Amino acid sequence: MNFNEKLINLRKSKGLTLDELVKDIDVQEVRDKNISSEKINSIYNDVNTAKSFIKWYLIIAGAVGGIVLILLLYYLINIIFVW
């Protein structure tokens, strides 16, 4: 529910006009709060994207490391038993 819907519901529940509800509200303050909320949401989304990237990076790095380890063990066993 956005700010406008909340304001309309408040107006209906209190039996006031919109002018009566908003006459003492600093519109710039409301805009600033909305902007800061958008910034927080943007930061939250960026953090989630970074977490996802790191997770996949670690999965891929682990898989590559595991393959390298298996290959090293394979060649080591071949060297030991071929001699």
mmCIF file of the N, C-alpha and C atoms, coordinates in Angstrom:
data_MODEL
# 
_entry.id   MODEL 
# 
loop_
_atom_site.group_PDB 
_atom_site.id 
_atom_site.type_symbol 
_atom_site.label_atom_id 
_atom_site.label_alt_id 
_atom_site.label_comp_id 
_atom_site.label_asym_id 
_atom_site.label_entity_id 
_atom_site.label_seq_id 
_atom_site.pdbx_PDB_ins_code 
_atom_site.Cartn_x 
_atom_site.Cartn_y 
_atom_site.Cartn_z 
_atom_site.occupancy 
_atom_site.B_iso_or_equiv 
_atom_site.pdbx_formal_charge 
_atom_site.auth_seq_id 
_atom_site.auth_comp_id 
_atom_site.auth_asym_id 
_atom_site.auth_atom_id 
_atom_site.pdbx_PDB_model_num 
ATOM 1   N N  . MET A 1 1  ? 0.859   -1.167  0.000   1.00 0.00 ? 1  MET A N  1 
ATOM 2   C CA . MET A 1 1  ? 0.000   0.000   0.000   1.00 0.00 ? 1  MET A CA 1 
ATOM 3   C C  . MET A 1 1  ? 0.908   1.233   0.000   1.00 0.00 ? 1  MET A C  1 
ATOM 4   N N  . ASN A 1 2  ? 0.714   2.120   -0.976  1.00 0.00 ? 2  ASN A N  1 
ATOM 5   C CA . ASN A 1 2  ? 1.563   3.304   -1.044  1.00 0.00 ? 2  ASN A CA 1 
ATOM 6   C C  . ASN A 1 2  ? 1.000   4.436   -0.176  1.00 0.00 ? 2  ASN A C  1 
ATOM 7   N N  . PHE A 1 3  ? 1.732   5.531   -0.153  1.00 0.00 ? 3  PHE A N  1 
ATOM 8   C CA . PHE A 1 3  ? 1.381   6.661   0.702   1.00 0.00 ? 3  PHE A CA 1 
ATOM 9   C C  . PHE A 1 3  ? -0.001  7.216   0.364   1.00 0.00 ? 3  PHE A C  1 
ATOM 10  N N  . ASN A 1 4  ? -0.305  7.329   -0.922  1.00 0.00 ? 4  ASN A N  1 
ATOM 11  C CA . ASN A 1 4  ? -1.603  7.884   -1.332  1.00 0.00 ? 4  ASN A CA 1 
ATOM 12  C C  . ASN A 1 4  ? -2.769  7.025   -0.848  1.00 0.00 ? 4  ASN A C  1 
ATOM 13  N N  . GLU A 1 5  ? -2.616  5.706   -0.975  1.00 0.00 ? 5  GLU A N  1 
ATOM 14  C CA . GLU A 1 5  ? -3.682  4.808   -0.518  1.00 0.00 ? 5  GLU A CA 1 
ATOM 15  C C  . GLU A 1 5  ? -3.859  4.894   0.996   1.00 0.00 ? 5  GLU A C  1 
ATOM 16  N N  . LYS A 1 6  ? -2.743  4.985   1.722   1.00 0.00 ? 6  LYS A N  1 
ATOM 17  C CA . LYS A 1 6  ? -2.826  5.121   3.170   1.00 0.00 ? 6  LYS A CA 1 
ATOM 18  C C  . LYS A 1 6  ? -3.526  6.427   3.543   1.00 0.00 ? 6  LYS A C  1 
ATOM 19  N N  . LEU A 1 7  ? -3.212  7.489   2.820   1.00 0.00 ? 7  LEU A N  1 
ATOM 20  C CA . LEU A 1 7  ? -3.819  8.789   3.089   1.00 0.00 ? 7  LEU A CA 1 
ATOM 21  C C  . LEU A 1 7  ? -5.320  8.754   2.830   1.00 0.00 ? 7  LEU A C  1 
ATOM 22  N N  . ILE A 1 8  ? -5.719  8.119   1.755   1.00 0.00 ? 8  ILE A N  1 
ATOM 23  C CA . ILE A 1 8  ? -7.152  8.023   1.428   1.00 0.00 ? 8  ILE A CA 1 
ATOM 24  C C  . ILE A 1 8  ? -7.883  7.189   2.476   1.00 0.00 ? 8  ILE A C  1 
ATOM 25  N N  . ASN A 1 9  ? -7.267  6.076   2.899   1.00 0.00 ? 9  ASN A N  1 
ATOM 26  C CA . ASN A 1 9  ? -7.897  5.247   3.941   1.00 0.00 ? 9  ASN A CA 1 
ATOM 27  C C  . ASN A 1 9  ? -8.015  6.006   5.258   1.00 0.00 ? 9  ASN A C  1 
ATOM 28  N N  . LEU A 1 10 ? -6.986  6.772   5.597   1.00 0.00 ? 10 LEU A N  1 
ATOM 29  C CA . LEU A 1 10 ? -7.022  7.577   6.813   1.00 0.00 ? 10 LEU A CA 1 
ATOM 30  C C  . LEU A 1 10 ? -8.127  8.633   6.721   1.00 0.00 ? 10 LEU A C  1 
ATOM 31  N N  . ARG A 1 11 ? -8.236  9.265   5.556   1.00 0.00 ? 11 ARG A N  1 
ATOM 32  C CA . ARG A 1 11 ? -9.272  10.279  5.353   1.00 0.00 ? 11 ARG A CA 1 
ATOM 33  C C  . ARG A 1 11 ? -10.656 9.678   5.547   1.00 0.00 ? 11 ARG A C  1 
ATOM 34  N N  . LYS A 1 12 ? -10.859 8.484   4.971   1.00 0.00 ? 12 LYS A N  1 
ATOM 35  C CA . LYS A 1 12 ? -12.163 7.835   5.084   1.00 0.00 ? 12 LYS A CA 1 
ATOM 36  C C  . LYS A 1 12 ? -12.466 7.449   6.532   1.00 0.00 ? 12 LYS A C  1 
ATOM 37  N N  . SER A 1 13 ? -11.460 6.926   7.222   1.00 0.00 ? 13 SER A N  1 
ATOM 38  C CA . SER A 1 13 ? -11.707 6.450   8.590   1.00 0.00 ? 13 SER A CA 1 
ATOM 39  C C  . SER A 1 13 ? -11.933 7.599   9.571   1.00 0.00 ? 13 SER A C  1 
ATOM 40  N N  . LYS A 1 14 ? -11.327 8.752   9.326   1.00 0.00 ? 14 LYS A N  1 
ATOM 41  C CA . LYS A 1 14 ? -11.464 9.891   10.247  1.00 0.00 ? 14 LYS A CA 1 
ATOM 42  C C  . LYS A 1 14 ? -12.555 10.874  9.825   1.00 0.00 ? 14 LYS A C  1 
ATOM 43  N N  . GLY A 1 15 ? -13.067 10.704  8.610   1.00 0.00 ? 15 GLY A N  1 
ATOM 44  C CA . GLY A 1 15 ? -14.113 11.610  8.142   1.00 0.00 ? 15 GLY A CA 1 
ATOM 45  C C  . GLY A 1 15 ? -13.593 13.015  7.857   1.00 0.00 ? 15 GLY A C  1 
ATOM 46  N N  . LEU A 1 16 ? -12.352 13.125  7.405   1.00 0.00 ? 16 LEU A N  1 
ATOM 47  C CA . LEU A 1 16 ? -11.741 14.427  7.118   1.00 0.00 ? 16 LEU A CA 1 
ATOM 48  C C  . LEU A 1 16 ? -11.532 14.580  5.626   1.00 0.00 ? 16 LEU A C  1 
ATOM 49  N N  . THR A 1 17 ? -11.326 15.820  5.198   1.00 0.00 ? 17 THR A N  1 
ATOM 50  C CA . THR A 1 17 ? -10.960 16.053  3.806   1.00 0.00 ? 17 THR A CA 1 
ATOM 51  C C  . THR A 1 17 ? -9.457  15.883  3.671   1.00 0.00 ? 17 THR A C  1 
ATOM 52  N N  . LEU A 1 18 ? -8.999  15.710  2.438   1.00 0.00 ? 18 LEU A N  1 
ATOM 53  C CA . LEU A 1 18 ? -7.564  15.593  2.214   1.00 0.00 ? 18 LEU A CA 1 
ATOM 54  C C  . LEU A 1 18 ? -6.835  16.873  2.609   1.00 0.00 ? 18 LEU A C  1 
ATOM 55  N N  . ASP A 1 19 ? -7.460  18.020  2.369   1.00 0.00 ? 19 ASP A N  1 
ATOM 56  C CA . ASP A 1 19 ? -6.851  19.297  2.760   1.00 0.00 ? 19 ASP A CA 1 
ATOM 57  C C  . ASP A 1 19 ? -6.626  19.356  4.263   1.00 0.00 ? 19 ASP A C  1 
ATOM 58  N N  . GLU A 1 20 ? -7.594  18.890  5.038   1.00 0.00 ? 20 GLU A N  1 
ATOM 59  C CA . GLU A 1 20 ? -7.456  18.891  6.498   1.00 0.00 ? 20 GLU A CA 1 
ATOM 60  C C  . GLU A 1 20 ? -6.334  17.951  6.947   1.00 0.00 ? 20 GLU A C  1 
ATOM 61  N N  . LEU A 1 21 ? -6.168  16.839  6.237   1.00 0.00 ? 21 LEU A N  1 
ATOM 62  C CA . LEU A 1 21 ? -5.138  15.874  6.612   1.00 0.00 ? 21 LEU A CA 1 
ATOM 63  C C  . LEU A 1 21 ? -3.722  16.372  6.311   1.00 0.00 ? 21 LEU A C  1 
ATOM 64  N N  . VAL A 1 22 ? -3.563  17.056  5.174   1.00 0.00 ? 22 VAL A N  1 
ATOM 65  C CA . VAL A 1 22 ? -2.212  17.394  4.721   1.00 0.00 ? 22 VAL A CA 1 
ATOM 66  C C  . VAL A 1 22 ? -1.803  18.837  4.980   1.00 0.00 ? 22 VAL A C  1 
ATOM 67  N N  . LYS A 1 23 ? -2.630  19.631  5.631   1.00 0.00 ? 23 LYS A N  1 
ATOM 68  C CA . LYS A 1 23 ? -2.301  21.052  5.764   1.00 0.00 ? 23 LYS A CA 1 
ATOM 69  C C  . LYS A 1 23 ? -1.035  21.286  6.591   1.00 0.00 ? 23 LYS A C  1 
ATOM 70  N N  . ASP A 1 24 ? -0.706  20.406  7.520   1.00 0.00 ? 24 ASP A N  1 
ATOM 71  C CA . ASP A 1 24 ? 0.486   20.593  8.333   1.00 0.00 ? 24 ASP A CA 1 
ATOM 72  C C  . ASP A 1 24 ? 1.629   19.655  7.941   1.00 0.00 ? 24 ASP A C  1 
ATOM 73  N N  . ILE A 1 25 ? 1.488   18.959  6.827   1.00 0.00 ? 25 ILE A N  1 
ATOM 74  C CA . ILE A 1 25 ? 2.527   18.022  6.397   1.00 0.00 ? 25 ILE A CA 1 
ATOM 75  C C  . ILE A 1 25 ? 3.523   18.752  5.507   1.00 0.00 ? 25 ILE A C  1 
ATOM 76  N N  . ASP A 1 26 ? 4.808   18.567  5.819   1.00 0.00 ? 26 ASP A N  1 
ATOM 77  C CA . ASP A 1 26 ? 5.878   19.108  4.999   1.00 0.00 ? 26 ASP A CA 1 
ATOM 78  C C  . ASP A 1 26 ? 6.102   18.152  3.834   1.00 0.00 ? 26 ASP A C  1 
ATOM 79  N N  . VAL A 1 27 ? 5.702   18.565  2.637   1.00 0.00 ? 27 VAL A N  1 
ATOM 80  C CA . VAL A 1 27 ? 5.757   17.703  1.465   1.00 0.00 ? 27 VAL A CA 1 
ATOM 81  C C  . VAL A 1 27 ? 7.202   17.306  1.159   1.00 0.00 ? 27 VAL A C  1 
ATOM 82  N N  . GLN A 1 28 ? 8.139   18.226  1.335   1.00 0.00 ? 28 GLN A N  1 
ATOM 83  C CA . GLN A 1 28 ? 9.542   17.917  1.065   1.00 0.00 ? 28 GLN A CA 1 
ATOM 84  C C  . GLN A 1 28 ? 10.047  16.820  2.001   1.00 0.00 ? 28 GLN A C  1 
ATOM 85  N N  . GLU A 1 29 ? 9.597   16.839  3.232   1.00 0.00 ? 29 GLU A N  1 
ATOM 86  C CA . GLU A 1 29 ? 9.993   15.802  4.193   1.00 0.00 ? 29 GLU A CA 1 
ATOM 87  C C  . GLU A 1 29 ? 9.484   14.432  3.737   1.00 0.00 ? 29 GLU A C  1 
ATOM 88  N N  . VAL A 1 30 ? 8.255   14.384  3.239   1.00 0.00 ? 30 VAL A N  1 
ATOM 89  C CA . VAL A 1 30 ? 7.689   13.124  2.732   1.00 0.00 ? 30 VAL A CA 1 
ATOM 90  C C  . VAL A 1 30 ? 8.487   12.649  1.529   1.00 0.00 ? 30 VAL A C  1 
ATOM 91  N N  . ARG A 1 31 ? 8.839   13.574  0.630   1.00 0.00 ? 31 ARG A N  1 
ATOM 92  C CA . ARG A 1 31 ? 9.638   13.206  -0.548  1.00 0.00 ? 31 ARG A CA 1 
ATOM 93  C C  . ARG A 1 31 ? 11.005  12.668  -0.126  1.00 0.00 ? 31 ARG A C  1 
ATOM 94  N N  . ASP A 1 32 ? 11.626  13.329  0.846   1.00 0.00 ? 32 ASP A N  1 
ATOM 95  C CA . ASP A 1 32 ? 12.937  12.882  1.323   1.00 0.00 ? 32 ASP A CA 1 
ATOM 96  C C  . ASP A 1 32 ? 12.857  11.476  1.907   1.00 0.00 ? 32 ASP A C  1 
ATOM 97  N N  . LYS A 1 33 ? 11.791  11.188  2.658   1.00 0.00 ? 33 LYS A N  1 
ATOM 98  C CA . LYS A 1 33 ? 11.621  9.854   3.231   1.00 0.00 ? 33 LYS A CA 1 
ATOM 99  C C  . LYS A 1 33 ? 11.442  8.823   2.132   1.00 0.00 ? 33 LYS A C  1 
ATOM 100 N N  . ASN A 1 34 ? 10.690  9.173   1.093   1.00 0.00 ? 34 ASN A N  1 
ATOM 101 C CA . ASN A 1 34 ? 10.497  8.240   -0.018  1.00 0.00 ? 34 ASN A CA 1 
ATOM 102 C C  . ASN A 1 34 ? 11.814  7.986   -0.745  1.00 0.00 ? 34 ASN A C  1 
ATOM 103 N N  . ILE A 1 35 ? 12.613  9.035   -0.930  1.00 0.00 ? 35 ILE A N  1 
ATOM 104 C CA . ILE A 1 35 ? 13.895  8.887   -1.613  1.00 0.00 ? 35 ILE A CA 1 
ATOM 105 C C  . ILE A 1 35 ? 14.833  8.018   -0.784  1.00 0.00 ? 35 ILE A C  1 
ATOM 106 N N  . SER A 1 36 ? 14.886  8.264   0.536   1.00 0.00 ? 36 SER A N  1 
ATOM 107 C CA . SER A 1 36 ? 15.772  7.456   1.371   1.00 0.00 ? 36 SER A CA 1 
ATOM 108 C C  . SER A 1 36 ? 15.308  6.002   1.395   1.00 0.00 ? 36 SER A C  1 
ATOM 109 N N  . SER A 1 37 ? 14.010  5.772   1.342   1.00 0.00 ? 37 SER A N  1 
ATOM 110 C CA . SER A 1 37 ? 13.491  4.407   1.283   1.00 0.00 ? 37 SER A CA 1 
ATOM 111 C C  . SER A 1 37 ? 13.918  3.737   -0.019  1.00 0.00 ? 37 SER A C  1 
ATOM 112 N N  . GLU A 1 38 ? 13.870  4.477   -1.122  1.00 0.00 ? 38 GLU A N  1 
ATOM 113 C CA . GLU A 1 38 ? 14.300  3.934   -2.408  1.00 0.00 ? 38 GLU A CA 1 
ATOM 114 C C  . GLU A 1 38 ? 15.794  3.624   -2.387  1.00 0.00 ? 38 GLU A C  1 
ATOM 115 N N  . LYS A 1 39 ? 16.580  4.472   -1.733  1.00 0.00 ? 39 LYS A N  1 
ATOM 116 C CA . LYS A 1 39 ? 18.022  4.230   -1.639  1.00 0.00 ? 39 LYS A CA 1 
ATOM 117 C C  . LYS A 1 39 ? 18.293  2.968   -0.826  1.00 0.00 ? 39 LYS A C  1 
ATOM 118 N N  . ILE A 1 40 ? 17.571  2.792   0.267   1.00 0.00 ? 40 ILE A N  1 
ATOM 119 C CA . ILE A 1 40 ? 17.744  1.593   1.096   1.00 0.00 ? 40 ILE A CA 1 
ATOM 120 C C  . ILE A 1 40 ? 17.379  0.353   0.291   1.00 0.00 ? 40 ILE A C  1 
ATOM 121 N N  . ASN A 1 41 ? 16.292  0.408   -0.458  1.00 0.00 ? 41 ASN A N  1 
ATOM 122 C CA . ASN A 1 41 ? 15.898  -0.734  -1.289  1.00 0.00 ? 41 ASN A CA 1 
ATOM 123 C C  . ASN A 1 41 ? 16.956  -1.027  -2.347  1.00 0.00 ? 41 ASN A C  1 
ATOM 124 N N  . SER A 1 42 ? 17.529  0.028   -2.931  1.00 0.00 ? 42 SER A N  1 
ATOM 125 C CA . SER A 1 42 ? 18.572  -0.145  -3.932  1.00 0.00 ? 42 SER A CA 1 
ATOM 126 C C  . SER A 1 42 ? 19.808  -0.801  -3.325  1.00 0.00 ? 42 SER A C  1 
ATOM 127 N N  . ILE A 1 43 ? 20.204  -0.348  -2.136  1.00 0.00 ? 43 ILE A N  1 
ATOM 128 C CA . ILE A 1 43 ? 21.361  -0.944  -1.455  1.00 0.00 ? 43 ILE A CA 1 
ATOM 129 C C  . ILE A 1 43 ? 21.077  -2.403  -1.123  1.00 0.00 ? 43 ILE A C  1 
ATOM 130 N N  . TYR A 1 44 ? 19.881  -2.687  -0.635  1.00 0.00 ? 44 TYR A N  1 
ATOM 131 C CA . TYR A 1 44 ? 19.488  -4.062  -0.299  1.00 0.00 ? 44 TYR A CA 1 
ATOM 132 C C  . TYR A 1 44 ? 19.569  -4.956  -1.537  1.00 0.00 ? 44 TYR A C  1 
ATOM 133 N N  . ASN A 1 45 ? 19.088  -4.461  -2.678  1.00 0.00 ? 45 ASN A N  1 
ATOM 134 C CA . ASN A 1 45 ? 19.145  -5.235  -3.923  1.00 0.00 ? 45 ASN A CA 1 
ATOM 135 C C  . ASN A 1 45 ? 20.588  -5.454  -4.358  1.00 0.00 ? 45 ASN A C  1 
ATOM 136 N N  . ASP A 1 46 ? 21.437  -4.419  -4.219  1.00 0.00 ? 46 ASP A N  1 
ATOM 137 C CA . ASP A 1 46 ? 22.850  -4.554  -4.582  1.00 0.00 ? 46 ASP A CA 1 
ATOM 138 C C  . ASP A 1 46 ? 23.542  -5.593  -3.705  1.00 0.00 ? 46 ASP A C  1 
ATOM 139 N N  . VAL A 1 47 ? 23.242  -5.606  -2.416  1.00 0.00 ? 47 VAL A N  1 
ATOM 140 C CA . VAL A 1 47 ? 23.844  -6.582  -1.508  1.00 0.00 ? 47 VAL A CA 1 
ATOM 141 C C  . VAL A 1 47 ? 23.399  -7.994  -1.884  1.00 0.00 ? 47 VAL A C  1 
ATOM 142 N N  . ASN A 1 48 ? 22.135  -8.165  -2.213  1.00 0.00 ? 48 ASN A N  1 
ATOM 143 C CA . ASN A 1 48 ? 21.646  -9.491  -2.620  1.00 0.00 ? 48 ASN A CA 1 
ATOM 144 C C  . ASN A 1 48 ? 22.312  -9.953  -3.910  1.00 0.00 ? 48 ASN A C  1 
ATOM 145 N N  . THR A 1 49 ? 22.521  -9.035  -4.850  1.00 0.00 ? 49 THR A N  1 
ATOM 146 C CA . THR A 1 49 ? 23.205  -9.376  -6.097  1.00 0.00 ? 49 THR A CA 1 
ATOM 147 C C  . THR A 1 49 ? 24.644  -9.792  -5.816  1.00 0.00 ? 49 THR A C  1 
ATOM 148 N N  . ALA A 1 50 ? 25.328  -9.053  -4.943  1.00 0.00 ? 50 ALA A N  1 
ATOM 149 C CA . ALA A 1 50 ? 26.708  -9.384  -4.589  1.00 0.00 ? 50 ALA A CA 1 
ATOM 150 C C  . ALA A 1 50 ? 26.779  -10.743 -3.892  1.00 0.00 ? 50 ALA A C  1 
ATOM 151 N N  . LYS A 1 51 ? 25.835  -11.016 -3.001  1.00 0.00 ? 51 LYS A N  1 
ATOM 152 C CA . LYS A 1 51 ? 25.818  -12.311 -2.305  1.00 0.00 ? 51 LYS A CA 1 
ATOM 153 C C  . LYS A 1 51 ? 25.637  -13.453 -3.298  1.00 0.00 ? 51 LYS A C  1 
ATOM 154 N N  . SER A 1 52 ? 24.764  -13.262 -4.260  1.00 0.00 ? 52 SER A N  1 
ATOM 155 C CA . SER A 1 52 ? 24.527  -14.290 -5.268  1.00 0.00 ? 52 SER A CA 1 
ATOM 156 C C  . SER A 1 52 ? 25.788  -14.507 -6.113  1.00 0.00 ? 52 SER A C  1 
ATOM 157 N N  . PHE A 1 53 ? 26.445  -13.422 -6.491  1.00 0.00 ? 53 PHE A N  1 
ATOM 158 C CA . PHE A 1 53 ? 27.670  -13.511 -7.289  1.00 0.00 ? 53 PHE A CA 1 
ATOM 159 C C  . PHE A 1 53 ? 28.753  -14.249 -6.510  1.00 0.00 ? 53 PHE A C  1 
ATOM 160 N N  . ILE A 1 54 ? 28.930  -13.912 -5.251  1.00 0.00 ? 54 ILE A N  1 
ATOM 161 C CA . ILE A 1 54 ? 29.952  -14.553 -4.423  1.00 0.00 ? 54 ILE A CA 1 
ATOM 162 C C  . ILE A 1 54 ? 29.640  -16.038 -4.246  1.00 0.00 ? 54 ILE A C  1 
ATOM 163 N N  . LYS A 1 55 ? 28.360  -16.350 -4.041  1.00 0.00 ? 55 LYS A N  1 
ATOM 164 C CA . LYS A 1 55 ? 27.967  -17.756 -3.878  1.00 0.00 ? 55 LYS A CA 1 
ATOM 165 C C  . LYS A 1 55 ? 28.344  -18.565 -5.111  1.00 0.00 ? 55 LYS A C  1 
ATOM 166 N N  . TRP A 1 56 ? 28.005  -18.068 -6.296  1.00 0.00 ? 56 TRP A N  1 
ATOM 167 C CA . TRP A 1 56 ? 28.317  -18.803 -7.527  1.00 0.00 ? 56 TRP A CA 1 
ATOM 168 C C  . TRP A 1 56 ? 29.816  -18.838 -7.785  1.00 0.00 ? 56 TRP A C  1 
ATOM 169 N N  . TYR A 1 57 ? 30.520  -17.764 -7.426  1.00 0.00 ? 57 TYR A N  1 
ATOM 170 C CA . TYR A 1 57 ? 31.969  -17.734 -7.581  1.00 0.00 ? 57 TYR A CA 1 
ATOM 171 C C  . TYR A 1 57 ? 32.603  -18.828 -6.723  1.00 0.00 ? 57 TYR A C  1 
ATOM 172 N N  . LEU A 1 58 ? 32.158  -18.950 -5.481  1.00 0.00 ? 58 LEU A N  1 
ATOM 173 C CA . LEU A 1 58 ? 32.698  -19.974 -4.588  1.00 0.00 ? 58 LEU A CA 1 
ATOM 174 C C  . LEU A 1 58 ? 32.355  -21.381 -5.071  1.00 0.00 ? 58 LEU A C  1 
ATOM 175 N N  . ILE A 1 59 ? 31.158  -21.578 -5.595  1.00 0.00 ? 59 ILE A N  1 
ATOM 176 C CA . ILE A 1 59 ? 30.774  -22.895 -6.121  1.00 0.00 ? 59 ILE A CA 1 
ATOM 177 C C  . ILE A 1 59 ? 31.663  -23.268 -7.307  1.00 0.00 ? 59 ILE A C  1 
ATOM 178 N N  . ILE A 1 60 ? 31.856  -22.342 -8.218  1.00 0.00 ? 60 ILE A N  1 
ATOM 179 C CA . ILE A 1 60 ? 32.681  -22.615 -9.404  1.00 0.00 ? 60 ILE A CA 1 
ATOM 180 C C  . ILE A 1 60 ? 34.140  -22.817 -9.010  1.00 0.00 ? 60 ILE A C  1 
ATOM 181 N N  . ALA A 1 61 ? 34.644  -21.944 -8.114  1.00 0.00 ? 61 ALA A N  1 
ATOM 182 C CA . ALA A 1 61 ? 36.036  -22.084 -7.665  1.00 0.00 ? 61 ALA A CA 1 
ATOM 183 C C  . ALA A 1 61 ? 36.233  -23.421 -6.947  1.00 0.00 ? 61 ALA A C  1 
ATOM 184 N N  . GLY A 1 62 ? 35.273  -23.852 -6.144  1.00 0.00 ? 62 GLY A N  1 
ATOM 185 C CA . GLY A 1 62 ? 35.359  -25.139 -5.462  1.00 0.00 ? 62 GLY A CA 1 
ATOM 186 C C  . GLY A 1 62 ? 35.352  -26.294 -6.448  1.00 0.00 ? 62 GLY A C  1 
ATOM 187 N N  . ALA A 1 63 ? 34.512  -26.201 -7.460  1.00 0.00 ? 63 ALA A N  1 
ATOM 188 C CA . ALA A 1 63 ? 34.444  -27.261 -8.464  1.00 0.00 ? 63 ALA A CA 1 
ATOM 189 C C  . ALA A 1 63 ? 35.762  -27.350 -9.235  1.00 0.00 ? 63 ALA A C  1 
ATOM 190 N N  . VAL A 1 64 ? 36.296  -26.210 -9.634  1.00 0.00 ? 64 VAL A N  1 
ATOM 191 C CA . VAL A 1 64 ? 37.574  -26.205 -10.356 1.00 0.00 ? 64 VAL A CA 1 
ATOM 192 C C  . VAL A 1 64 ? 38.680  -26.735 -9.452  1.00 0.00 ? 64 VAL A C  1 
ATOM 193 N N  . GLY A 1 65 ? 38.697  -26.305 -8.203  1.00 0.00 ? 65 GLY A N  1 
ATOM 194 C CA . GLY A 1 65 ? 39.700  -26.804 -7.259  1.00 0.00 ? 65 GLY A CA 1 
ATOM 195 C C  . GLY A 1 65 ? 39.587  -28.308 -7.063  1.00 0.00 ? 65 GLY A C  1 
ATOM 196 N N  . GLY A 1 66 ? 38.375  -28.808 -6.978  1.00 0.00 ? 66 GLY A N  1 
ATOM 197 C CA . GLY A 1 66 ? 38.166  -30.252 -6.836  1.00 0.00 ? 66 GLY A CA 1 
ATOM 198 C C  . GLY A 1 66 ? 38.660  -31.021 -8.047  1.00 0.00 ? 66 GLY A C  1 
ATOM 199 N N  . ILE A 1 67 ? 38.396  -30.502 -9.223  1.00 0.00 ? 67 ILE A N  1 
ATOM 200 C CA . ILE A 1 67 ? 38.864  -31.157 -10.455 1.00 0.00 ? 67 ILE A CA 1 
ATOM 201 C C  . ILE A 1 67 ? 40.385  -31.173 -10.508 1.00 0.00 ? 67 ILE A C  1 
ATOM 202 N N  . VAL A 1 68 ? 41.016  -30.046 -10.169 1.00 0.00 ? 68 VAL A N  1 
ATOM 203 C CA . VAL A 1 68 ? 42.481  -29.975 -10.156 1.00 0.00 ? 68 VAL A CA 1 
ATOM 204 C C  . VAL A 1 68 ? 43.048  -30.970 -9.153  1.00 0.00 ? 68 VAL A C  1 
ATOM 205 N N  . LEU A 1 69 ? 42.457  -31.060 -7.977  1.00 0.00 ? 69 LEU A N  1 
ATOM 206 C CA . LEU A 1 69 ? 42.920  -31.998 -6.962  1.00 0.00 ? 69 LEU A CA 1 
ATOM 207 C C  . LEU A 1 69 ? 42.796  -33.444 -7.439  1.00 0.00 ? 69 LEU A C  1 
ATOM 208 N N  . ILE A 1 70 ? 41.690  -33.778 -8.071  1.00 0.00 ? 70 ILE A N  1 
ATOM 209 C CA . ILE A 1 70 ? 41.496  -35.128 -8.602  1.00 0.00 ? 70 ILE A CA 1 
ATOM 210 C C  . ILE A 1 70 ? 42.538  -35.432 -9.675  1.00 0.00 ? 70 ILE A C  1 
ATOM 211 N N  . LEU A 1 71 ? 42.792  -34.477 -10.563 1.00 0.00 ? 71 LEU A N  1 
ATOM 212 C CA . LEU A 1 71 ? 43.797  -34.690 -11.607 1.00 0.00 ? 71 LEU A CA 1 
ATOM 213 C C  . LEU A 1 71 ? 45.192  -34.865 -11.017 1.00 0.00 ? 71 LEU A C  1 
ATOM 214 N N  . LEU A 1 72 ? 45.512  -34.058 -10.009 1.00 0.00 ? 72 LEU A N  1 
ATOM 215 C CA . LEU A 1 72 ? 46.821  -34.199 -9.358  1.00 0.00 ? 72 LEU A CA 1 
ATOM 216 C C  . LEU A 1 72 ? 46.964  -35.571 -8.703  1.00 0.00 ? 72 LEU A C  1 
ATOM 217 N N  . LEU A 1 73 ? 45.930  -36.007 -8.013  1.00 0.00 ? 73 LEU A N  1 
ATOM 218 C CA . LEU A 1 73 ? 45.969  -37.333 -7.398  1.00 0.00 ? 73 LEU A CA 1 
ATOM 219 C C  . LEU A 1 73 ? 46.078  -38.438 -8.451  1.00 0.00 ? 73 LEU A C  1 
ATOM 220 N N  . TYR A 1 74 ? 45.384  -38.293 -9.548  1.00 0.00 ? 74 TYR A N  1 
ATOM 221 C CA . TYR A 1 74 ? 45.439  -39.268 -10.636 1.00 0.00 ? 74 TYR A CA 1 
ATOM 222 C C  . TYR A 1 74 ? 46.858  -39.380 -11.183 1.00 0.00 ? 74 TYR A C  1 
ATOM 223 N N  . TYR A 1 75 ? 47.484  -38.234 -11.490 1.00 0.00 ? 75 TYR A N  1 
ATOM 224 C CA . TYR A 1 75 ? 48.838  -38.254 -12.020 1.00 0.00 ? 75 TYR A CA 1 
ATOM 225 C C  . TYR A 1 75 ? 49.840  -38.738 -10.978 1.00 0.00 ? 75 TYR A C  1 
ATOM 226 N N  . LEU A 1 76 ? 49.644  -38.390 -9.725  1.00 0.00 ? 76 LEU A N  1 
ATOM 227 C CA . LEU A 1 76 ? 50.533  -38.854 -8.664  1.00 0.00 ? 76 LEU A CA 1 
ATOM 228 C C  . LEU A 1 76 ? 50.458  -40.371 -8.514  1.00 0.00 ? 76 LEU A C  1 
ATOM 229 N N  . ILE A 1 77 ? 49.248  -40.915 -8.545  1.00 0.00 ? 77 ILE A N  1 
ATOM 230 C CA . ILE A 1 77 ? 49.079  -42.369 -8.446  1.00 0.00 ? 77 ILE A CA 1 
ATOM 231 C C  . ILE A 1 77 ? 49.705  -43.051 -9.652  1.00 0.00 ? 77 ILE A C  1 
ATOM 232 N N  . ASN A 1 78 ? 49.538  -42.476 -10.842 1.00 0.00 ? 78 ASN A N  1 
ATOM 233 C CA . ASN A 1 78 ? 50.138  -43.057 -12.047 1.00 0.00 ? 78 ASN A CA 1 
ATOM 234 C C  . ASN A 1 78 ? 51.658  -43.039 -11.973 1.00 0.00 ? 78 ASN A C  1 
ATOM 235 N N  . ILE A 1 79 ? 52.223  -41.950 -11.446 1.00 0.00 ? 79 ILE A N  1 
ATOM 236 C CA . ILE A 1 79 ? 53.675  -41.857 -11.329 1.00 0.00 ? 79 ILE A CA 1 
ATOM 237 C C  . ILE A 1 79 ? 54.194  -42.895 -10.336 1.00 0.00 ? 79 ILE A C  1 
ATOM 238 N N  . ILE A 1 80 ? 53.524  -43.050 -9.224  1.00 0.00 ? 80 ILE A N  1 
ATOM 239 C CA . ILE A 1 80 ? 53.967  -43.985 -8.189  1.00 0.00 ? 80 ILE A CA 1 
ATOM 240 C C  . ILE A 1 80 ? 53.874  -45.431 -8.667  1.00 0.00 ? 80 ILE A C  1 
ATOM 241 N N  . PHE A 1 81 ? 52.767  -45.800 -9.297  1.00 0.00 ? 81 PHE A N  1 
ATOM 242 C CA . PHE A 1 81 ? 52.576  -47.196 -9.669  1.00 0.00 ? 81 PHE A CA 1 
ATOM 243 C C  . PHE A 1 81 ? 53.211  -47.548 -11.009 1.00 0.00 ? 81 PHE A C  1 
ATOM 244 N N  . VAL A 1 82 ? 53.522  -46.578 -11.849 1.00 0.00 ? 82 VAL A N  1 
ATOM 245 C CA . VAL A 1 82 ? 54.194  -46.868 -13.125 1.00 0.00 ? 82 VAL A CA 1 
ATOM 246 C C  . VAL A 1 82 ? 55.663  -47.145 -12.851 1.00 0.00 ? 82 VAL A C  1 
ATOM 247 N N  . TRP A 1 83 ? 56.238  -46.497 -11.877 1.00 0.00 ? 83 TRP A N  1 
ATOM 248 C CA . TRP A 1 83 ? 57.660  -46.729 -11.560 1.00 0.00 ? 83 TRP A CA 1 
ATOM 249 C C  . TRP A 1 83 ? 57.742  -48.047 -10.988 1.00 0.00 ? 83 TRP A C  1 
# 
